[in-house]
């Protein structure tokens, strides 16, 4: 039977989608790719395939899941299957370098960034950037992995040569211009089927951990008794139409169907786009307040695609 296949490595981030698929009575199957095979001697099953592989898979002990997913996606594309967030999208998910070059190719402004491998080269890159403060981050990351803010080169040297340094899983550290929002927030625009769904205003006053998934949230465990915790994630009514059009064109050019794109505006009003997340999650509290539901819309999108695939089979 033709069905929806979900390629992933994290059950906690997938259950919200499968719940919606079940509500809509849509047939599906999960392909958890922490381990498995790619049988190039056979053809894939019929159906539509949605890739949710995450760049942060190694933090859950799934070090080689993205590499396996890349092989599976190539196999699916070889046989002409309907694939959402295929090999091109995965290449951007796994590399900030690839993201920034693709964004720049679409005329979208990104923070000044230099990539480096090796402790001496990281320090050299910071000196070459010539801007303070600056941040470091992992090239293959997710969830804000490896993001550190530095006021001086000397502070970076202490970090890089000390025990607290986090070695990136692909060995590549990014040294990046620090963009400060005057209101301490960033915006994350969500897209499904390559089309704009909504934007989320994200409070960054408490740091760089910006994962919107429910499993990333600490709730009100540390809030004083009787105080209502502030909304870290809040669905916005809209963003500038010109940015929607620019991002949709970027997604189309890079064959990305589902994504969250994060950008920040500095004190001068200049916009910098710094992250394309093709394994996007949605915050339940923010959605409930706005009565907009990303996973429901995604399930509907996949269901429509499944019906189309049956017609053309």
Residue pairs with C-beta under 8 A, 6 or more apart in sequence:
1 27
2 27
2 45
2 46
2 47
2 306
2 309
2 310
2 313
3 26
3 27
3 28
3 29
3 45
3 47
3 306
4 21
4 26
4 27
4 28
4 29
4 47
4 48
4 49
4 50
4 302
4 303
4 306
5 28
5 29
5 30
5 31
5 45
5 47
5 48
5 49
5 50
6 14
6 17
6 18
6 28
6 29
6 30
6 31
6 50
6 52
7 31
7 33
7 49
7 50
7 51
7 52
7 53
7 69
7 72
7 73
8 14
8 30
8 31
8 32
8 33
8 51
8 52
8 53
8 54
9 32
9 33
9 34
9 53
9 54
9 57
9 60
9 62
9 65
9 69
10 52
10 54
10 57
10 60
10 62
11 32
12 213
12 215
13 52
13 54
13 213
13 215
13 279
13 281
14 30
14 52
16 214
16 281
16 282
16 284
16 295
17 52
17 295
17 298
17 299
18 28
18 30
19 295
20 293
20 295
20 296
20 298
20 299
21 28
21 299
21 302
21 303
23 296
23 299
24 299
24 300
24 303
26 299
26 302
26 303
26 306
27 306
31 72
33 53
33 62
33 65
33 68
33 69
33 72
34 57
34 61
34 62
34 65
35 68
36 68
36 72
38 68
38 71
38 72
38 75
40 75
43 79
44 75
44 76
44 79
44 81
46 81
46 309
46 313
47 81
47 82
47 306
47 309
48 81
48 82
48 83
48 84
48 302
48 305
48 306
48 309
49 73
49 76
49 81
49 82
49 83
49 84
50 83
50 84
50 85
50 258
50 302
51 69
51 73
51 83
51 84
51 85
51 86
51 89
51 90
51 278
52 85
52 279
53 65
53 66
53 69
53 90
53 93
53 279
54 66
54 93
54 142
54 279
55 66
55 93
55 94
55 140
55 141
55 142
55 279
56 141
56 142
56 143
56 145
57 63
57 65
57 66
58 169
59 142
59 143
59 145
63 169
66 90
66 93
66 94
69 90
70 87
70 90
73 83
73 86
73 87
73 90
74 87
76 83
76 86
77 83
77 86
77 87
82 305
82 308
82 309
84 257
84 258
84 302
84 305
85 93
85 256
85 257
85 258
85 259
85 278
86 255
88 254
88 255
88 256
89 254
89 255
89 256
89 257
89 259
89 278
90 278
91 98
92 98
92 99
92 102
92 254
92 256
92 276
92 278
93 276
93 277
93 278
93 279
94 140
94 170
95 139
95 140
95 170
96 113
96 137
96 138
96 139
96 140
96 141
96 174
96 275
97 115
97 139
97 172
97 174
99 275
99 276
100 110
100 113
102 250
102 253
102 254
102 276
103 109
103 110
103 250
103 273
103 276
104 110
105 253
106 246
106 249
106 250
106 253
107 246
108 246
108 247
108 250
108 273
109 270
109 271
109 272
109 273
110 272
110 273
110 274
111 176
111 177
111 178
111 179
111 272
111 274
112 129
112 131
112 176
112 177
113 174
113 175
113 176
113 177
114 125
114 126
114 128
114 129
114 174
114 175
114 176
115 125
115 139
115 172
115 173
115 174
115 175
116 122
116 124
116 125
116 172
116 173
116 174
116 175
117 171
117 172
117 173
119 160
119 161
119 165
122 136
122 156
122 160
122 173
122 175
123 153
123 156
123 157
123 160
125 175
126 134
126 150
126 153
126 156
126 175
127 153
129 175
129 176
129 177
131 177
131 178
132 150
132 151
132 152
132 153
133 149
133 150
133 151
133 178
134 149
134 150
134 156
134 175
134 176
134 177
134 178
135 147
135 148
135 149
135 150
135 175
135 176
135 178
136 146
136 147
136 148
136 150
136 156
136 159
136 173
136 174
136 175
136 176
137 144
137 145
137 146
137 147
137 148
137 173
137 174
137 176
138 145
138 146
138 166
138 168
138 169
138 170
138 172
138 173
138 174
139 168
139 170
139 172
139 173
139 174
140 168
140 169
140 170
140 172
141 147
141 168
142 211
142 277
142 279
143 209
143 210
143 211
143 216
144 207
144 208
144 209
144 210
144 211
145 166
145 168
146 166
146 168
146 173
147 208
148 159
149 178
150 156
150 159
159 165
176 274
179 264
179 266
179 272
179 274
180 266
180 267
181 204
181 264
181 265
181 266
182 266
182 267
184 203
184 204
184 205
185 201
185 202
185 203
185 204
185 205
186 201
186 202
186 204
186 210
186 262
186 263
186 264
187 199
187 200
187 201
187 202
187 236
187 239
187 262
187 263
187 264
187 265
188 199
188 200
188 202
188 210
188 212
188 260
188 261
188 262
189 196
189 198
189 199
189 200
189 239
189 243
189 244
189 247
189 260
189 261
189 262
189 263
190 196
190 197
190 198
190 199
190 200
190 259
190 260
190 280
190 282
190 294
191 197
191 247
191 248
191 251
191 256
191 258
191 259
191 260
191 261
192 257
192 258
192 294
192 297
192 298
192 301
193 257
193 258
193 301
194 248
194 251
194 252
194 256
194 257
195 248
196 244
196 247
196 248
197 292
197 294
197 297
198 235
198 236
198 290
198 292
198 294
199 235
199 236
199 238
199 239
200 212
200 233
200 234
200 235
200 236
200 283
200 286
201 233
201 234
201 235
201 236
202 210
202 212
202 232
202 233
202 262
203 230
203 231
203 232
203 233
204 210
206 232
209 216
210 262
211 281
212 233
212 260
212 281
212 282
212 283
212 286
213 281
213 282
213 283
214 283
214 284
217 232
217 283
219 229
220 229
223 229
231 285
231 286
231 289
233 283
233 285
233 286
234 286
234 289
235 286
235 287
235 289
235 290
235 292
243 263
243 271
247 261
250 256
250 261
251 257
251 259
256 276
256 278
258 278
258 280
258 298
259 276
259 277
259 278
259 280
260 276
260 277
260 280
260 281
261 273
261 275
261 276
261 277
262 273
262 274
262 275
262 276
262 277
263 271
263 272
263 273
263 274
264 271
264 272
264 274
265 271
265 272
266 272
280 294
282 293
282 294
282 295
287 293
287 294
